[in-house]
Amino acid sequence: MVLESPYPPLHIPDVSIWDLRFNEGGEAKQQIAQPEPVVDKALLLSNEDGTQTYTASGARAAALRFARALETTLSFGSGDTLAVLYGVALYLGGVVSPTNPGYGTEKLHHQLQDSGASVVVTQEPLLPVVLRAATKSGIHHGRVIVLPSAKRSSVSSLPSLLPRARGSTLHFSEIVAEAEGRAKKATIRPGKDNAFLVYSSGTTGLPTGVQLTHRNIVANILMADVVLSTGHKDVVLAFLPLFHILGLTIQLHYACYKRARVVVMSQYTLPLLCKTIEAHRVSIAYLVPPVASELAQSTLPSEAGIDLSSIRFMTSAAAPLSPTIAYALYARHGIKLLEGYGLSETSPGAFRMSIEEYPAAIGTVGRLLPNQQAKLLGVDDSNREIDPESGQSGEICIKGPNVFRGYHNNPNATRDAFTQDGYFRTGDIGVFVKVPRVGSCLRITDRLKEPIKYKGFQVAPAELEGVLLRHEGVADVCVVGVHDQYQALATEVPRAYVVKAPGWREGEEERVAAADEIRRWSDKKLANHKRLRGGIVFVDSLPRTPSGKLLRRLLRDTNLGGKAKL
C-alpha cells in the first residue's frame, strides 16, 4: 500500500552542496550533469532595485573570502556551527540577507545553546537582541558578525560598505577585506555531515533542530528540477520577509544552480511586487498564500498599467492554499499558480504541481517528487496502512533521500518521527485523489501536529502558552490556530483560550479590559508573527486528557467560545 513517485528515479550524486553549485572536483564533474554553460552574467540581485548584484564567479569569490575570514579570524572550521539570524545562507554562508521576523532573546538563546553555535551572523536591526542572546549563551561579542545593509552595489565595494558596528562585534566587509590566502576545503561526507540545522517549531516545548545533510539538499534540488524545469533564461523572484527560510534557501540554491537570474525582495508591498516583476521581466515567482490572495483580489496591475505578462507561473507553499485563490488569480491576471507541499524535515519539497498539471490539479499539491515513496497511516490507528487508491484520508508518511537524518540532541523525538520501516511521519493528514490525465495527487485535509502556520511562519503554541502563564491574571491557557476572518483563505492566527486567575478582574464588565491588558502585555514579549491576532477568549476550564494533555484539536474544531474578545 505504498505510493511510488510517477517520475523515473534520479541519480543523486555523492557530492556536497558546494560541488553541486560550482561543479568543482573531479568526482563532482563526473557525477553531475551541469546545465548549459552561459556567460558569467549578473546572477543574484539581492534587493529589488538591482543595486546589489552578484555574478556566479562573484558569489563564489565572496564565499571563499568569507570562509577564509572565518578560518583565520575566528578559528572556525569543520564541525563548527555558524548561526545565521535570520537570513539565507546561499554558499557556505557567503551571501546572506535578512528576513528579520523578530526573534526573541529566549528563543534565540535556546537555539544558540542547542546548536552549539560559536559564530553568529546577523544584521544591524537584529543586533540588540542577538547580543543579549549571545551574552546569555556565552558567545563573545567579538564572534558576532554584522552584515552590510541590503542596498549596496557589488562585492567589489565590500570594504567601504559600513563602518564597524558599535562595541566589539565584527563587520562582514572588514573581515572579508582583510582575508588573505585560500580557505582549507573541508572533507565532506554528503550523507552524514549536516549542511543545515533548521529550527522547526515542535508540537511541544521549544523549537527542535532538524538535521539536513548535504545529500538531503542536493537530492531536493535535483528532484525539484524535474518538475520546475527552470532555465538560464528565467528570472526568479523570491521574498525574504515572508517565505519559510529553508524553502527560500533551497529555491535560491536551485535557481542559481540552473544559472537563472534571481531577484530577492527584501521588503513586500503589492505595488512593489508588481513593479519588480515588470522591471526585471520576472518569469517565476515564489509566493506564500497571503500574497497570492492579495494579488488575486487586486485590480492594481491593470489600473496602474503594470505589465505582468512575463510570468510563466507562480508557486505557493508554506501554508494551505484555497483553490479559489488559484482560479481568481488566473481569471484576473492570467497567472498560473502551482502549489507544493513539504516540511523542514523533507528538505523541504515532497510534492509539487507541474505546469503541465495546471489547471487539472488545482486543489491539490501535485504529485510525489522523484526518488520517494509515500503511504498513509490511520489517524486513530497508526498501525493500519490505508490503500492510496481508496480515497480515504490518513497521516502522510514519506521516505526518500531528501528526508532528514533526525532531530538534533533529541533521540526520542527522532525515534517517534519514523515508522519501523523508515518512513517519516509528517503529522499532516491527506488523501490521494485521481486527477484525470495526471494521476494520483495529494490533497492536504488536516494536520495532527500543533504548530500554527501564520503567513508561512510556524508558531509553536506551547511557546506562547509559556509566555502567557507568566501573567498574573492567567491561571491556565491553551493556544490554537484559527482562521483570520479577514484573510480566511490565506492564513491562521494564534488565539488564546484563557482561564483567569481567581480574584483577578472579576465580573463580566471586566472581560474586555482584562483581555486588552493580556494582549498588550504579551505583544511586548512576542515576535510580531506570534502575536495573538486571533484574540483572547475567557473560559472556565480547558479540555484535557486524563493525563493532563491539552486537547487543542477540540478547541480548534469546535471554536469554543465563539468570537474572540479582541
C-alpha positions in Angstrom: 0.0 0.0 0.0 2.9 2.3 -0.9 2.6 5.0 -3.5 5.6 5.3 -5.7 6.7 8.5 -7.4 5.4 8.6 -11.0 8.7 10.1 -12.1 11.7 8.0 -13.2 14.4 7.6 -10.5 17.2 10.1 -10.5 20.9 9.6 -9.9 21.7 11.6 -6.7 25.5 12.3 -6.8 27.5 11.8 -3.7 28.7 15.4 -3.6 28.4 18.5 -1.3 26.2 21.5 -2.0 29.3 23.5 -2.9 30.4 20.9 -5.5 26.9 20.7 -7.0 26.6 24.5 -7.2 30.1 25.2 -8.6 30.9 21.8 -10.2 34.3 21.5 -8.5 36.4 18.5 -8.1 37.0 15.5 -10.4 34.4 13.4 -8.7 31.7 16.1 -8.9 32.3 16.7 -12.6 31.9 13.1 -13.3 28.7 12.7 -11.3 26.8 15.9 -12.2 25.2 16.8 -15.5 25.5 20.5 -15.4 23.1 22.9 -17.0 24.0 24.5 -20.3 27.0 26.9 -19.7 26.3 30.6 -20.1 28.3 33.8 -19.8 29.1 34.9 -16.2 26.2 37.3 -16.1 24.6 39.2 -13.2 23.1 36.2 -11.3 21.8 37.3 -7.9 20.1 40.7 -7.4 19.9 40.7 -3.6 17.4 43.6 -3.5 14.6 44.6 -5.7 16.1 47.8 -7.1 19.1 45.8 -8.5 21.8 47.9 -6.8 23.4 44.9 -5.1 24.4 42.4 -7.8 26.5 39.2 -7.8 27.7 37.2 -10.8 28.3 33.4 -10.4 32.0 34.0 -10.1 31.5 36.9 -7.8 29.3 34.9 -5.4 31.9 32.1 -5.4 34.7 34.6 -4.6 32.8 36.2 -1.8 32.0 32.8 -0.3 35.7 31.8 -0.4 36.8 35.1 1.1 34.3 34.8 3.9 35.3 31.2 4.6 38.9 32.3 4.8 38.0 35.1 7.1 36.1 32.7 9.4 39.1 30.3 9.4 41.8 32.9 10.1 40.0 35.5 12.3 37.8 33.2 14.4 39.4 29.8 14.1 36.2 28.5 12.6 36.4 25.1 10.9 34.9 21.8 10.0 32.4 20.6 12.6 31.7 24.1 13.9 28.2 25.7 13.7 27.5 29.1 12.1 24.2 30.7 13.2 22.6 33.0 10.5 20.0 35.1 12.2 17.7 35.4 10.3 18.8 35.0 6.8 19.6 33.0 3.7 23.0 31.4 3.5 23.5 30.6 -0.2 27.0 29.5 -0.5 28.8 28.4 2.7 27.3 31.5 4.4 28.8 33.7 1.7 25.8 35.6 0.6 23.4 36.4 3.3 20.4 38.7 3.6 17.9 39.3 6.4 14.3 38.3 6.8 14.1 39.7 10.3 10.9 38.1 11.6 11.5 39.4 15.1 13.5 37.0 17.3 13.0 36.9 21.0 16.0 36.6 23.3 14.8 33.4 25.0 14.1 31.6 21.7 17.4 32.7 20.2 19.3 31.7 23.4 17.8 28.3 23.2 18.8 27.8 19.6 22.3 29.1 20.1 22.8 26.8 23.0 21.2 23.7 21.5 23.0 24.1 18.2 26.4 24.8 19.8 26.9 27.8 17.5 30.2 29.5 18.0 29.8 32.3 15.5 26.7 34.4 14.8 25.9 36.3 11.6 23.2 39.0 11.7 22.2 42.4 10.5 22.0 45.7 12.3 18.2 45.7 13.1 18.6 42.4 14.9 21.9 43.3 16.7 20.4 44.3 20.2 18.5 41.0 20.7 21.4 39.0 19.2 23.9 40.5 21.6 21.6 39.8 24.6 21.2 36.2 23.5 24.9 35.8 22.7 25.8 37.1 26.2 23.3 34.6 27.8 24.7 31.8 25.6 28.4 32.5 26.5 29.3 33.7 23.0 31.7 36.6 23.0 30.5 39.7 21.1 33.7 39.5 19.1 32.3 36.4 17.4 29.2 38.3 16.2 29.5 39.4 12.6 27.3 42.2 11.3 26.2 42.2 7.6 26.0 45.2 5.3 22.7 46.7 4.6 20.7 45.3 1.6 21.2 48.3 -0.7 24.8 48.1 -1.8 26.3 48.0 -5.3 28.7 45.0 -5.6 31.1 42.6 -3.9 34.0 44.7 -5.0 32.8 47.6 -2.8 32.6 45.4 0.4 35.5 47.2 2.3 33.6 50.6 2.3 30.1 49.4 2.9 29.5 50.3 6.5 31.6 51.5 9.5 32.4 48.9 12.1 29.4 48.2 14.3 29.3 49.6 17.8 31.1 47.6 20.5 33.3 44.7 19.9 31.4 43.0 17.1 33.0 42.3 13.8 31.8 43.7 10.4 31.4 41.3 7.5 33.0 43.7 5.0 36.1 44.3 7.2 36.9 40.7 7.9 36.4 39.7 4.3 38.6 42.6 3.0 41.3 41.5 5.4 41.2 37.8 4.5 44.2 36.6 2.6 45.1 33.2 1.2 42.8 30.3 0.4 40.5 28.6 2.9 41.1 25.0 3.5 38.5 22.9 1.8 36.7 20.7 4.2 36.3 17.0 3.6 32.5 16.5 3.3 30.7 13.2 3.8 27.5 14.2 2.0 25.3 11.6 3.5 26.4 12.1 7.1 27.5 15.7 7.6 24.9 18.4 8.3 24.6 21.2 5.9 21.7 22.9 7.7 20.3 22.8 11.2 16.9 24.3 10.8 14.9 25.0 13.9 11.3 23.9 13.3 8.5 24.6 15.7 7.8 21.3 17.5 4.5 20.1 18.8 5.5 20.8 22.4 8.1 23.0 24.0 10.8 25.0 22.2 11.8 24.5 18.5 13.8 21.5 17.6 16.8 21.4 15.3 16.2 19.5 12.0 19.4 17.9 10.8 19.7 18.2 7.0 22.7 16.7 5.3 24.4 17.8 2.1 22.8 14.8 0.4 19.4 15.8 1.6 19.7 19.3 0.0 21.4 18.1 -3.2 18.7 15.5 -3.7 15.9 18.0 -3.2 17.5 20.5 -5.7 17.6 17.8 -8.4 14.2 16.5 -7.5 12.7 19.9 -7.9 14.3 20.3 -11.3 12.2 17.5 -12.8 9.0 19.5 -12.1 10.1 23.1 -12.3 12.3 22.9 -15.4 13.9 26.3 -14.8 16.4 27.5 -17.3 19.1 30.1 -17.6 16.7 32.5 -19.4 14.4 32.6 -16.4 14.2 35.4 -13.9 13.1 34.1 -10.5 11.6 36.3 -7.8 11.6 35.3 -4.1 10.6 37.1 -0.9 12.9 37.3 2.2 10.4 38.7 4.7 7.6 36.2 4.0 8.9 32.9 2.9 9.8 29.9 5.1 13.6 30.3 5.4 14.5 26.7 4.3 12.2 26.8 1.4 13.6 30.1 0.2 17.1 28.9 0.6 16.6 25.8 -1.5 14.7 27.7 -4.1 17.6 30.1 -4.4 20.1 27.2 -4.5 18.1 25.6 -7.2 17.7 28.7 -9.3 21.4 29.6 -9.1 22.4 26.0 -9.9 20.3 26.4 -13.1 22.0 29.7 -13.8 18.7 31.6 -13.7 18.8 35.2 -12.6 17.4 35.7 -9.1 15.8 38.8 -7.7 15.3 38.8 -3.9 12.8 41.3 -2.5 13.9 42.5 0.9 10.5 44.0 1.7 7.0 43.5 0.5 4.1 45.6 -0.7 1.8 44.7 -3.6 2.8 47.8 -5.7 6.5 47.0 -5.2 5.9 43.3 -6.1 4.2 44.3 -9.4 6.7 46.9 -10.3 9.6 44.5 -9.6 8.0 41.8 -11.9 7.7 44.4 -14.7 11.1 45.9 -14.2 13.1 42.6 -14.2 10.7 40.7 -16.5 10.3 38.0 -13.8 9.1 34.7 -15.2 8.8 32.6 -12.0 7.7 33.9 -8.6 7.7 32.0 -5.3 4.8 33.3 -3.1 3.1 32.5 0.1 -0.8 32.3 0.2 -1.5 35.7 1.7 0.5 37.4 -1.1 -1.2 35.3 -3.7 -4.6 36.1 -2.2 -3.9 39.9 -2.2 -2.7 39.8 -5.8 -5.7 37.7 -6.9 -8.1 40.2 -5.4 -6.3 43.4 -6.6 -7.0 45.4 -9.7 -3.8 47.4 -9.2 -1.8 45.9 -12.2 -4.5 46.8 -14.8 -5.3 50.2 -13.2 -1.7 51.2 -13.0 -0.8 49.8 -16.4 1.8 47.4 -14.9 2.8 44.5 -17.3 2.8 41.1 -15.6 2.9 39.1 -18.9 6.5 37.9 -18.3 5.3 35.5 -15.6 5.3 31.9 -16.7 3.9 30.7 -13.4 3.9 31.4 -9.7 4.3 28.8 -7.0 2.7 28.8 -3.5 3.9 26.9 -0.4 4.5 27.2 3.4 0.7 27.2 4.2 -2.5 25.8 2.8 -3.9 27.5 -0.3 -7.6 27.7 -1.3 -8.4 26.7 -4.9 -10.5 29.9 -5.0 -7.2 31.9 -5.0 -5.7 30.0 -7.9 -8.8 30.4 -10.0 -9.2 34.1 -9.2 -5.5 34.8 -9.9 -5.8 33.3 -13.4 -9.2 35.0 -14.1 -8.0 38.4 -13.1 -4.3 38.4 -14.2 -3.9 35.3 -16.4 -1.3 33.9 -14.0 -1.0 30.2 -13.3 -0.5 29.4 -9.6 1.1 26.0 -8.7 1.1 24.6 -5.2 3.6 22.4 -3.4 3.9 20.6 -0.1 6.8 19.8 2.1 8.3 20.3 5.6 11.7 21.2 7.0 12.2 17.5 7.5 11.9 16.8 3.8 14.4 19.5 2.8 11.7 20.8 2.2 9.9 19.7 -1.0 8.0 16.4 -1.2 5.0 17.1 -3.6 4.6 19.7 -6.3 2.4 20.6 -9.2 4.0 21.0 -12.6 2.9 23.4 -15.2 1.6 20.5 -17.2 -0.8 19.6 -14.4 -2.4 23.0 -14.4 -5.4 23.6 -14.1 -6.5 19.9 -13.6 -4.6 19.5 -10.3 -5.8 22.8 -8.7 -6.9 22.0 -5.1 -4.0 19.5 -4.7 -0.3 19.9 -4.1 0.5 17.8 -7.1 2.4 14.5 -7.4 5.2 12.9 -5.4 8.6 14.1 -6.5 11.2 11.6 -7.8 13.0 9.0 -5.6 10.4 9.0 -2.9 7.7 6.7 -1.6 4.6 7.7 0.4 1.9 6.0 2.4 -1.0 6.8 4.6 -1.5 5.6 8.1 -4.8 5.5 10.0 -5.3 8.6 12.2 -6.8 6.6 15.0 -4.7 3.5 14.5 -1.2 4.2 13.2 -0.5 0.5 12.6 -3.2 0.5 9.9 -2.0 1.3 6.4 -4.5 2.9 4.1 -4.7 1.9 0.4 -3.8 5.1 -1.5 -6.4 4.2 -4.1 -9.2 4.0 -1.6 -10.0 7.7 -1.3 -9.6 7.6 2.5 -7.5 10.1 4.4 -4.6 9.3 6.7 -1.4 10.6 8.1 1.1 11.3 5.3 4.4 9.3 5.7 7.4 9.8 3.3 10.6 8.0 2.6 13.4 9.3 0.3 16.9 10.8 0.0 15.5 14.2 1.0 14.2 13.1 4.4 16.2 14.4 7.3 18.6 12.3 9.4 17.0 13.2 12.8 16.4 15.9 15.4 19.4 17.5 16.9 20.0 16.4 20.6 16.6 14.8 20.7 16.8 11.0 20.1 13.3 10.4 21.5 11.7 12.8 19.0 13.7 11.2 16.2 12.5 7.8 17.2 8.9 8.9 17.3 9.1 10.6 14.0 9.8 7.5 12.0 7.8 4.3 11.4 9.6 0.9 12.0 10.1 0.6 8.2 11.8 4.0 8.0 9.0 6.3 6.8 8.9 9.9 8.2 5.6 10.6 9.9 4.7 14.2 8.8 1.8 14.7 11.2 -0.3 16.0 8.4 -3.4 14.3 7.1 -4.2 14.0 3.4 -5.9 11.9 0.8 -4.7 10.8 -2.7 -7.1 11.8 -5.4 -7.2 10.7 -9.0 -6.8 13.7 -11.4 -7.8 12.9 -15.0 -4.8 12.7 -17.4 -2.5 13.5 -14.4 -2.6 10.6 -11.9 -2.6 10.4 -8.1 -2.2 13.9 -6.5 -2.2 14.7 -2.8 -4.8 16.8 -1.1 -4.0 18.1 2.4 -7.0 17.9 4.6 -5.8 18.5 8.2 -2.9 18.0 10.5 -2.0 16.2 13.6 0.8 18.5 14.6 0.1 21.5 16.6 2.2 24.4 15.1 0.2 27.3 13.8 1.1 28.5 10.3 0.9 32.2 10.1 1.8 33.6 6.7 4.4 30.9 6.2 5.9 31.2 9.7 5.4 28.3 12.1 4.3 29.3 15.6 4.6 26.9 18.5 1.5 27.1 20.8 3.5 25.8 23.8 6.0 28.7 23.5 3.1 31.2 23.6 1.5 29.4 26.5 4.7 29.6 28.4 4.8 33.4 28.0 1.1 33.9 28.9 1.4 31.8 32.0 3.8 34.4 33.4 1.0 36.9 33.5 -0.6 37.3 37.0 -4.1 37.1 35.6 -3.6 33.8 33.7 -4.2 30.5 35.6 -4.3 28.2 32.6 -4.1 28.7 28.8 -4.3 26.9 25.5 -3.3 28.5 22.2 -4.6 27.2 18.9 -4.7 28.4 15.3 -7.9 29.9 13.9 -8.7 31.3 10.5 -8.5 35.1 10.3 -11.9 36.5 9.4 -10.2 39.0 7.1 -7.8 36.5 5.5 -9.7 33.3 5.8 -8.4 31.9 2.6 -4.8 32.5 3.4 -3.6 32.1 6.9 -4.1 31.1 10.5 -3.6 33.4 13.5 -2.9 32.4 17.2 -5.9 32.6 19.6 -5.5 32.1 23.4 -8.2 30.4 25.5 -7.6 31.7 29.0 -8.7 30.6 32.4 -8.4 33.7 34.6 -6.6 33.6 38.0 -9.1 33.6 40.9 -9.8 37.1 42.1 -8.2 38.9 39.1 -10.5 41.3 37.3 -13.7 39.5 38.3 -17.0 40.3 36.7 -18.3 40.3 33.1 -17.7 44.1 32.7 -14.0 43.5 33.3 -13.5 40.9 30.5 -12.8 43.3 27.6 -10.3 45.3 29.8 -8.7 42.1 31.0 -8.2 40.7 27.5 -6.8 44.0 26.3 -4.3 44.1 29.2 -3.1 40.5 28.5 -2.8 41.2 24.8 -0.8 44.4 25.2 1.4 42.7 27.8 2.1 39.7 25.6 2.7 41.9 22.5 5.8 43.3 24.2 7.2 39.8 24.8 6.4 38.1 21.5 7.8 38.4 18.0 5.4 40.1 15.5 4.3 36.9 13.8 3.5 35.3 17.1 1.1 37.9 18.5 -2.5 36.9 19.4 -4.2 38.2 16.3 -6.9 35.6 16.8 -7.8 37.3 20.1 -8.4 36.1 23.7 -11.3 34.0 24.8 -12.0 33.5 28.5 -13.3 30.1 29.5 -14.0 28.4 32.8 -11.8 25.3 32.1 -9.8 23.8 29.3 -10.3 20.3 27.7 -7.6 17.9 28.7 -6.9 14.2 28.6 -6.8 12.2 31.9 -3.0 12.6 31.8 -3.3 16.3 31.6 -2.5 16.9 27.9 -4.4 19.8 26.3 -6.9 18.8 23.6 -6.0 21.6 21.2 -7.8 20.0 18.3 -11.1 20.0 20.2 -10.8 23.7 20.8 -9.9 24.4 17.2 -12.6 22.2 15.7 -15.4 23.4 18.0 -14.3 27.1 18.1 -15.1 27.1 21.8 -16.2 30.5 23.0 -17.2 31.8 19.6 -15.7 35.1 18.5 -12.7 36.3 20.3 -12.9 39.2 22.8 -10.2 41.0 20.9 
